[in-house]
Amino acid sequence: MINFMYMMERTIAQLFTQAVGKWQGEIGSDGEPTKRKALLISFRIKEKSVQMLIHAPANYVGVYTRKEKGKWDCLVYHDSCWISDGINRFLWKHHEDIRFCIFPLKDGWDVIENITNAIHVVQLSKEQLDELKKVRKKKYG
């Protein structure tokens, strides 16, 4: 099980790094990055849809989750431990029940690229970015 969880963690992190990456373009005069891509992963946990969103407007990477269409929870926003404290902890917390969702919730997302049925690169809207900032500020102040 340890090898499988490590493989899942590394695969998700590598997909993010290759398909999205840190530093989402130049920061404009409005303080926003010129690109707004994120990696969206859809899981099934105990028959509930759970989405994980990984986004890095600059050097820090944010890992967020939400159940169904609920509110986002910021698991971590950090430059170096986003994999271990975000992805790894999430996977281990749900390791007995986690599955990739083959019929993901894609409503409201601007999908740029379909990597698999459950993993997509999405373009974030200004409203989605603002929502993530609020969640992050609530956790980190």
C-alpha positions, 0 to 999 in steps of 0.5 A: 500500500505504501508504494501505491500511495507514493506512486499516486502522490508522485504522479499527481505532483508530476502531472501538476508540474508538467501540465500547469506548473508554478508562476502562472505568468507575469503579475499584471497591474491588477496584481493578478497572474496573466495565466490562471491554470490549475489541475483539477482531479475528481475522486469518489470517496464513500460515494461522494464526489470530491474535487482536488484543485492544485494551483500556483499563481507564484512560487507557493502551491495551493492544494484545495479540496471540496465535497460535491459542490460545497465550499473549498478547503485549503489543505496547504499553501506552501512552496516546498511541502505542498506534496507531503502536507497536501496531496500525501495527507489527503490520499492517506486520510482516504486511502481505504475508500478513494477512487478516481471519478470517471464521471467528474463534476465539470460544470462551471469549469473552463477545461483547457485539457483533458488528461484523463476522465478524472484529471483536467487542466482548467482555466480559473475565472477571476471569481474562482481565484477570489474564492481560493484567496478567501479560503487561503486567507481564512486558514493562514490569516 
